[in-house]
Amino acid sequence: MPLGLRKKKNKSRESSNLVENEEVGGHAVVGKSAVNGGGLPPPPASLRPKLVFHTQLAHGSPTGRIEGFTNVKELYNKIAEAFNLSPDEILFCTLNTHKIDMEKLLGGQIGLEDFIFAHIKGIKKEMDVYKSEEALGLTITDNGAGYAFIKRIKEGSVVDGVKVICVGDHIECINGKNIVGMRHYEVARMLKELPKDQTFTLKLVEPMKAFEMLEPRSRGAGGKTSGEGKMGTGRETLRLRSKGPATVEEMPTEFEEKAVKKVDDLLESYMGIRDTELAATMVEVGRDKKNPDEFAMALDQALGDFAFPDEFVFDVWGAIGDAKQGRF
């Protein structure tokens, strides 16, 4: 069988969402409740714990409080309301750092004590790039709300030689084609299919930076940030899902952390993307499957929009099995 898978707010509202002169490092306000047992339906909204998160704009702002969101788009809407912005201005969010640190990128889970920093649109830029090699050296991800951006630049690659292209830049147009609304894997495919030995044009939007953040660009996930550890210390997370309600879950187990990291690495190797939410979903789908065919069928049901190569599916199955056996 084949394995290919198929606005503005008034002042009273604004003041209710902003906290003047509050220090970074606020804690989530959590009504304690046990995580649902397996197979039980979620409790009614009136009985769910009230989760309040603290947020700032990454380039500098007062502290805002947000609550009542179940997915990334709703999260961006809440942040936009707090700061009197359009949701379309938000490129992505990082957790517990205002820096453009791809290791701290908000994905499918938020620790209940995590502090959210929103990075908004800054300078637009356009450049011509000569594709001298088949591989450009880019890893693409997206924000879950229609914006693809650069997560990693490989050292010595074609793009590494174009110094105005930076980690965190949102890719707005490729050769005049607007790609807003496309998923990361579609953008990665477009870039891969550009003909070699020809020039193409990119339109990018970089995140707005505060003056003290202006520094040499980072190549992405390999770098370490000094002086900024994890602020949140809670043992529970809010799991955001593209389909269905958000759920409060225990922190990922060692098996889940290792398996998700390995699957995310495989996504980058095979498809040129990184997406921890997608990787976590694949691990969740595969953890109780008995063989690769059963796993492939489950992937088809859960992630029908993707066309995963057969070899990739087998490698993911193997990675999940290795994590179960503690072979990482």
C-alpha positions as CSV (number, residue, x, y, z in Angstrom):
1,M,0.0,0.0,0.0
2,P,1.3,3.5,-0.7
3,L,2.7,5.5,2.2
4,G,2.4,8.9,0.6
5,L,0.0,11.0,2.8
6,R,-2.2,12.8,1.7
7,K,-9.7,48.3,15.1
8,K,-8.8,49.9,17.5
9,K,-9.8,49.5,21.2
10,N,-10.9,52.2,23.6
11,K,-8.7,53.3,26.5
12,S,-10.6,51.5,29.2
13,R,-10.2,48.2,27.4
14,E,-6.5,48.9,26.8
15,S,-5.8,49.8,30.4
16,S,-7.5,46.6,31.6
17,N,-5.0,44.5,29.6
18,L,-1.8,46.3,30.3
19,V,0.1,46.4,33.6
20,E,2.2,49.5,34.1
21,N,5.8,49.1,35.3
22,E,5.5,45.4,36.0
23,E,8.7,43.4,36.0
24,V,9.3,40.6,33.4
25,G,8.8,37.1,34.9
26,G,5.1,37.2,35.8
27,H,3.4,33.9,36.7
28,A,0.4,32.3,35.1
29,V,-2.7,32.4,37.3
30,V,-3.9,28.9,37.4
31,G,-7.0,27.4,39.0
32,K,-5.6,24.0,40.0
33,S,-7.3,21.0,38.5
34,A,-6.2,17.5,37.6
35,V,-5.5,16.7,34.0
36,N,-8.3,14.7,32.5
37,G,-8.0,10.9,32.5
38,G,-7.6,9.1,29.2
39,G,-10.8,8.9,27.2
40,L,-12.7,11.5,29.3
41,P,-14.3,14.5,27.6
42,P,-13.0,17.9,28.5
43,P,-14.9,19.7,31.3
44,P,-17.3,22.4,30.4
45,A,-15.8,25.9,29.9
46,S,-17.2,27.2,33.2
47,L,-15.3,24.5,35.1
48,R,-11.9,24.8,33.3
49,P,-9.0,26.5,35.1
50,K,-8.6,30.2,34.3
51,L,-5.2,30.6,32.7
52,V,-3.7,34.1,32.5
53,F,-0.4,34.7,30.8
54,H,1.8,37.8,30.8
55,T,3.1,39.2,27.5
56,Q,5.2,42.1,26.1
57,L,6.2,43.3,22.7
58,A,9.7,42.1,22.1
59,H,11.1,45.5,21.1
60,G,9.7,47.0,24.3
61,S,6.2,47.7,25.8
62,P,4.3,47.6,29.1
63,T,3.3,44.2,30.3
64,G,-0.1,42.9,29.2
65,R,-2.3,40.1,30.5
66,I,-4.0,37.7,28.1
67,E,-6.4,34.8,28.6
68,G,-9.1,32.8,26.8
69,F,-7.3,31.5,23.7
70,T,-7.2,27.9,22.4
71,N,-4.9,28.1,19.4
72,V,-2.2,30.3,18.0
73,K,-4.5,32.5,15.9
74,E,-6.6,33.3,19.0
75,L,-3.4,33.9,21.0
76,Y,-2.3,36.5,18.4
77,N,-5.7,38.1,18.5
78,K,-5.5,38.5,22.3
79,I,-2.0,40.0,22.1
80,A,-3.1,42.4,19.5
81,E,-6.1,43.5,21.6
82,A,-3.8,44.1,24.6
83,F,-1.5,46.4,22.6
84,N,-4.0,47.9,20.2
85,L,-2.4,46.3,17.2
86,S,-3.7,44.4,14.2
87,P,-3.1,40.6,14.6
88,D,-1.5,40.7,11.1
89,E,1.4,42.7,12.6
90,I,2.6,39.8,14.8
91,L,5.2,37.6,13.1
92,F,5.9,35.1,15.9
93,C,6.4,34.8,19.6
94,T,9.3,33.6,21.8
95,L,9.0,32.3,25.4
96,N,11.0,33.9,28.2
97,T,13.3,36.0,26.0
98,H,12.8,39.1,23.9
99,K,15.6,38.0,21.6
100,I,15.1,36.3,18.2
101,D,16.1,33.0,19.7
102,M,14.7,30.1,17.6
103,E,15.3,27.7,20.5
104,K,12.7,29.6,22.5
105,L,10.2,29.9,19.7
106,L,6.5,29.4,20.7
107,G,5.2,26.2,19.2
108,G,2.4,24.0,20.2
109,Q,3.0,24.2,24.0
110,I,3.3,27.0,26.5
111,G,4.4,26.4,30.1
112,L,1.9,27.7,32.5
113,E,4.5,30.1,33.9
114,D,6.0,31.1,30.6
115,F,6.3,34.8,29.7
116,I,5.3,35.5,26.0
117,F,7.2,38.0,23.9
118,A,5.5,39.0,20.6
119,H,7.8,40.0,17.7
120,I,6.0,42.4,15.3
121,K,6.7,43.5,11.7
122,G,9.7,45.8,11.2
123,I,11.7,46.9,8.2
124,K,10.7,45.5,4.7
125,K,13.6,44.5,2.4
126,E,14.0,43.1,-1.1
127,M,17.0,41.4,-2.6
128,D,18.1,39.3,-5.6
129,V,19.8,36.0,-4.8
130,Y,21.8,34.0,-7.3
131,K,21.1,30.3,-6.7
132,S,24.6,28.8,-7.3
133,E,23.7,25.5,-5.6
134,E,20.7,23.2,-5.4
135,A,20.4,23.8,-1.7
136,L,20.0,27.4,-0.4
137,G,20.8,26.5,3.2
138,L,17.5,27.7,4.7
139,T,15.3,26.0,7.2
140,I,11.7,27.3,7.1
141,T,9.1,27.3,9.8
142,D,5.8,29.2,10.2
143,N,3.8,30.9,13.0
144,G,0.7,28.8,12.6
145,A,-1.2,31.9,11.4
146,G,-0.1,32.3,7.8
147,Y,3.5,33.7,8.0
148,A,6.5,31.5,7.0
149,F,9.9,32.7,8.3
150,I,13.5,31.7,8.4
151,K,14.5,29.5,11.4
152,R,18.0,28.5,10.5
153,I,20.7,29.5,8.0
154,K,23.4,26.9,7.3
155,E,26.9,28.2,7.6
156,G,28.7,28.6,4.2
157,S,25.5,28.2,2.2
158,V,24.2,30.3,-0.6
159,V,21.9,32.4,1.7
160,D,24.7,32.7,4.3
161,G,26.5,34.8,1.7
162,V,23.6,37.3,1.5
163,K,24.2,39.2,4.8
164,V,20.9,41.1,4.7
165,I,19.0,37.8,5.1
166,C,18.6,37.0,8.8
167,V,17.1,34.4,11.0
168,G,13.5,35.5,12.0
169,D,12.8,37.2,8.6
170,H,9.3,36.6,7.3
171,I,9.3,35.6,3.7
172,E,6.5,37.7,2.1
173,C,7.1,37.1,-1.7
174,I,9.2,34.8,-3.9
175,N,9.7,36.2,-7.5
176,G,6.7,38.5,-7.0
177,K,4.4,35.8,-5.8
178,N,2.8,36.6,-2.4
179,I,3.2,33.5,-0.2
180,V,1.3,34.8,2.9
181,G,-1.0,32.1,4.0
182,M,1.1,29.2,2.7
183,R,2.5,26.6,5.1
184,H,6.2,26.2,5.7
185,Y,6.5,23.0,3.7
186,E,4.9,24.7,0.7
187,V,7.4,27.6,0.9
188,A,10.3,25.2,1.3
189,R,9.2,23.3,-1.8
190,M,9.0,26.5,-3.8
191,L,12.5,27.5,-2.8
192,K,13.8,24.0,-3.6
193,E,12.2,24.0,-7.0
194,L,13.8,27.3,-8.1
195,P,16.2,26.6,-11.0
196,K,19.9,26.5,-10.3
197,D,22.2,29.1,-11.8
198,Q,19.5,31.7,-12.0
199,T,18.7,34.8,-9.9
200,F,15.4,35.0,-7.9
201,T,13.9,37.8,-5.9
202,L,12.9,37.7,-2.2
203,K,10.8,40.2,-0.3
204,L,11.3,39.8,3.4
205,V,10.0,41.5,6.6
206,E,12.3,41.5,9.6
207,P,11.1,41.6,13.2
208,M,11.1,45.1,14.8
209,K,14.1,45.5,17.0
210,A,14.8,47.7,20.0
211,F,18.0,49.7,19.8
212,E,19.9,47.4,22.2
213,M,18.9,44.3,20.1
214,L,20.7,45.5,16.9
215,E,23.6,43.1,16.6
216,P,25.2,40.7,14.1
217,R,22.6,38.2,12.8
218,S,22.3,34.8,14.2
219,R,22.4,31.6,12.2
220,G,19.6,30.3,14.3
221,A,19.1,27.3,16.6
222,G,22.8,26.6,17.2
223,G,23.5,29.8,19.2
224,K,23.2,30.2,23.0
225,T,21.8,33.3,24.6
226,S,23.6,34.6,27.7
227,G,21.8,35.6,30.9
228,E,18.3,34.5,29.9
229,G,17.3,31.1,31.3
230,K,13.8,29.8,31.5
231,M,11.6,32.0,33.7
232,G,8.8,29.5,33.9
233,T,9.2,26.6,36.3
234,G,5.7,25.0,36.2
235,R,5.3,21.3,35.6
236,E,2.3,21.8,33.3
237,T,1.8,23.2,29.9
238,L,-1.0,24.5,27.7
239,R,-1.1,22.4,24.5
240,L,-2.3,24.5,21.6
241,R,-3.9,22.4,18.8
242,S,-4.7,23.5,15.2
243,K,-7.8,21.3,15.5
244,G,-9.8,21.0,18.7
245,P,-9.5,22.8,22.1
246,A,-6.4,23.6,24.0
247,T,-5.6,21.2,26.9
248,V,-3.6,21.5,30.1
249,E,-1.1,18.6,30.1
250,E,1.9,17.5,32.2
251,M,5.3,18.6,31.0
252,P,6.6,16.3,28.2
253,T,8.2,13.1,29.4
254,E,11.9,12.3,28.6
255,F,10.6,9.9,25.9
256,E,8.4,12.6,24.3
257,E,11.2,15.3,24.4
258,K,13.7,13.0,22.8
259,A,11.3,11.7,20.2
260,V,10.0,15.1,19.3
261,K,13.5,16.5,18.8
262,K,14.5,13.6,16.6
263,V,11.3,13.9,14.5
264,D,11.9,17.6,14.2
265,D,15.4,16.9,13.0
266,L,14.0,14.5,10.4
267,L,11.5,17.2,9.2
268,E,14.4,19.5,8.6
269,S,16.5,16.9,6.9
270,Y,13.8,15.6,4.5
271,M,11.6,18.7,4.0
272,G,13.6,21.8,5.0
273,I,11.2,22.8,7.8
274,R,11.2,22.7,11.6
275,D,7.9,22.4,13.4
276,T,7.8,21.1,17.0
277,E,4.0,21.0,17.0
278,L,3.9,18.8,13.9
279,A,6.7,16.6,15.4
280,A,4.8,16.3,18.7
281,T,1.6,15.3,16.8
282,M,3.5,12.6,14.8
283,V,5.0,11.2,18.1
284,E,1.5,11.2,19.6
285,V,0.1,9.4,16.6
286,G,2.9,6.8,16.5
287,R,3.5,5.9,20.1
288,D,0.9,3.1,20.3
289,K,1.1,1.8,16.7
290,K,2.4,-1.7,16.1
291,N,4.0,-1.4,12.6
292,P,4.9,1.2,10.0
293,D,1.8,0.5,7.8
294,E,-0.5,1.2,10.8
295,F,1.5,4.3,11.6
296,A,1.3,5.5,7.9
297,M,-2.5,5.0,7.9
298,A,-2.8,7.0,11.2
299,L,-0.7,9.8,9.8
300,D,-2.9,9.9,6.7
301,Q,-5.9,10.4,9.0
302,A,-4.3,13.0,11.3
303,L,-2.2,14.9,8.8
304,G,-3.8,14.5,5.4
305,D,-2.4,17.9,4.1
306,F,1.2,16.6,4.0
307,A,2.8,14.3,1.4
308,F,5.5,12.7,3.4
309,P,8.1,10.6,1.5
310,D,7.9,6.9,2.3
311,E,11.5,6.8,3.6
312,F,10.7,9.7,5.9
313,V,7.7,7.8,7.4
314,F,9.8,4.8,8.1
315,D,12.6,6.9,9.7
316,V,10.0,8.6,11.9
317,W,8.6,5.3,12.9
318,G,12.2,4.1,13.8
319,A,12.9,7.3,15.7
320,I,9.8,6.8,17.9
321,G,10.8,3.2,18.5
322,D,14.3,4.2,19.5
323,A,13.0,6.8,21.9
324,K,10.7,4.2,23.5
325,Q,13.7,1.9,24.0
326,G,15.9,4.7,25.3
327,R,18.4,4.3,22.5
328,F,19.1,8.1,22.0
